[in-house]
Every structure is written in C-alpha cells, then in structure tokens.
Amino acid sequence: MTLRNIATALSCTLVAGSVALAITIYFANQDVGAQTPPAQPAPKPLAPKATPAPAPAQAAPSGPIRTETINYDNWTVTCRDTADGKSKKVCVATMPMRVQQQNQQVTLGAWLILHNREGLLVSLVQTTQIDIGVLIAKGVELKLGNGRSYKLSYVDCSPKLCESTLAMDEVVIREVVAGANDRVSVTLWKTDGTEASITLASIKGVDKAIAAVR
C-alpha cells in the first residue's frame, strides 16, 4: 500500500470531520452572500425642526433553513435552501476516498463537487498530508480508467490536509460521467519525488450527483 504512512498518521475521523467542515464553511459563505443587503442611497436632508421618522423595524429571521441529504450510490448530496427562500438551493456532492488496508476500509480523503464563489462548477479533492510533505507545483493527477488524466492545482494545504481543484466544463463532465464505472486513480507527489496513489473501485452515481448539484 503506497499510502500506509498516511493512514498511520491520520485517522478516518479527521478526514470525515474535514469534509463536514468544508461543507459547513461552503454553506456559510453562501448564506453570507445571500444575506448581504444592497447599499442604500443617502437620505435626503430633513426640513428644519422636522422630527425624523422612526427607523422601520427589522424583519425577524425566518424559520430554520431546510437541509436535505440524498445518497446516489457512492455519492452523498447535501442541499440547503437559501436564506431568502427564493434563490436556488445550494448543493454539494461528496464521495469519501477509501482504500482497503489491513482488512479494513481506511478513508484517505474525499472528492467534492460544488460551485465555487464565482458560481463555476468545480471538483475539490481533499487528500491527507504525507509525513514528508507534497510537491505543490506538481499538483494532483486524476485519471479515469484508461481515459485521459486531469491536472488539479493545489489551492490550500495545512499540516494535515491538502485541497486541489479542477474546473468542470461540459467536456470534463461528459468524460467523468462516462468513466463512472471505471477505476479511478488519484496521484500526488512527495517532496522526495516519489508518487503516492489512491485507487478507487468506481465513482458510480456521479452522473446523478452532478445533476443534483447543477
């Protein structure tokens, strides 16, 4: 197993918590954008001795925001209504990246599909850090079966977890959906130049997950 050192250094709970935190932060950022009021024009000056009108009462927050979770084979899609209740709901698809090690399933990261702050659909791949570190410039390689390889660029790296992204245009979406039943390899490079790979049996259900997020 090429990633034995990773599994020894980091438990499944850490990655699951990181995925949950990423989804929570994502929804929180969406709420901030939805709740930011537009700038108001400067009020006109009042006539002399006029009594200012009382400020209108602020509307009380509405009830709890509804969140739903749906499973599509290997994927879990979490959707949340927007704060104003009028905009399109926000969804994130997640698939834990698990491998068999010492007769048990070990989680070594996660693959998320979501919209970034600019509204573009992207893949966000989370991988656990390696004891000697990773080569940031090399990025992460995602390969679907015998198809083409995709280069993901690192966007964030902490001592325990790294994140890389790939923009998902129509071509990428078609190829990802076509390779749903193929083996998928996620490869990163250690600082000593050697490779570390995670092999996934399939990404079945990705077509439904992408449709739900879009």
N, C-alpha and C positions, 0 to 999 in steps of 0.2 A: 504494500500500500504506500503510494508515494506521499500521502499526506498524514502519515502516522504521527509525526511530531506536532502537527496542528491539532489533531484530535486529543492528544495527550495534554496539550497546553490549554485547551479551551473546551468547555462542556457544551452540550446541546442547549442548555438553558440560556446561555449567553447569547447565542445566535437567535433563538426564538424571541428573547427579550429585545434584541436589536431590531428585529423585523417589526415587532409590535410598536417599538418606539418610532421607527421610521414612518409607519402608517399613521401613528398618532400625530407626529410633527407635520406630516403632509396634510392631514385633515385640518390641523390647527392653522396652518398657513393659508389654506383655502378659506377658512372662516374669517381670518383677519382681512383678507381681500374683499370678502363679501360684505363685511360689516363696516368697512371704512366709508363714512358719509362723504358726499361731494362737498367741495368748498362752497361756502355761502357768500354771496356778494355782500359788500359792506353796507350797513343800514344807512338810510338817508338821515340827515340831521333833523332832530325834532324842533318844532317851533318853540320859541321862548316860553318858559313856565309850563310847558306841556308835561303831563305825567306819563312817564314811559309805560308802555303796555307790559303786563306781566309776561314772562317767558312761558311759552307753551310747555305743558307737562310732557316729559319724555315718555314714550310708549314703553310699557313694561315688556320685558323679554317674553317671547312666546314660549310654548311648552318645550319639552326636551326634543332634541334633534334625533330623528329616527335613523338607526343604523341597522343594516341587514347584511347577513353573510350567506353566500351560496357556494357550494362545492361543485367544481367541474373536474371530475377525475383527479389529476394530480394538483389541480389549482384551487385556491380559495379566493373568491372575490368578495371584498368588503366594500359596501356602498353606504354613503351617508348623505342625507338630504342637506341642502344648503341652508344657511341661517335665515335667508329671506323667504324660504319656502316656495320660491318662484323659479329660480335658476335650476339648471340641470343638476342632478345629483352627482356627487363625486365618488369615483370608484377606483380601487386599487386591487390588482390581481397579484397573488403571492404563491410561489411554489418553493418549499424548502428543498435544498440540495442535500440529499442524504446518500451515504455510501455504507456498504457492509464492511464492518471491521470487528474482528474478534467475536464473531457470532452475534453481533448486534448492529442496529442501524444508528449511525452517527451523523448528526447534522453539521455540515461544514460551510453552510452559507444559505443564501436564498436568492431567487430570481423574482423581481417585482416588475410589473408592467403598469405604468401610470402616466399621467400628464404632468409635465414639468411646469414651472412658474410661467413659462411663455405659452402654455397650452399645447405643446407638442407631445405626441405620444412617444415614450422612451422606455427602454428596458434598463432597469437598475439592478446590477448584480452585486450582491454582498458576499465577500469571502473573508474567512477568518485570517488574521495575520499569521505570518510564519515567524518562527523564532529568530531567524537571521534577517528578516525583512524582505521586501519585494522591490523589484526594479520598476519604479514608477513609469519611466519612459517607455518600457515595453508594453505596458497596459495588460489587458486580459484578452485572450483569444477564445471565442465561442464558435464551436464547429458542430454543425448538424449532420450526423451520419456521414455519408460520402460527399455531401454538398460543400458549398463554399464556407470559408471561415470569416468571421466578423471580428474586427478590432474594436475593443471597448477601451475608452480612456478613463483613467482614474480621476475621480472628482473629489475624493476625500479618503483619508487614511489616518486611523488612530492606532495606538499601540495594540489594539485587539481586533479591529475590523477595518476592512477597506471596501470602498464602493466605486464601481465603474459604470459608465452609461453607454448606451447605443441608441441613436435616433431610429425610430421605427417608421420608415416611409412605406408606401404601398408595396414596393418590391420586397423589402425585408419582411413585411407582414406575410406576404404570399409564400415566401420561402420558409419562414418559421412554421406556418400552418401546414405546409406540405411535408415538413420533416417531423411532425408531431409524434409519430410512432418510431422514429429512429433514435439511436443512441446519441447523446449529446455530451461533448467534452468541453470542460471549462479549464483553460490552462493559464497559469501565471508563472512568473519567473522570479526565482530567489535572487538575492544580491550576489550570490556566487555564480550566477549564470545558469544554474540548473533549473529544469522545469518541475512544476508541481501541478498535477492534473486531478480533476474531479470528473468522473464518468457517471452520467445519468442514464438510466434504462430508457426513459422516454419523457416527453413533455406533453403527454396525452391530455386533451382538454384545453390546450392553449387557444384553439380557434374560438371556443365559447367564451373563454376568459377575455380575449381581446375584444370580442364583440360586446361583452358586458361593460368593459372599461370605456370603449369608444362612445 
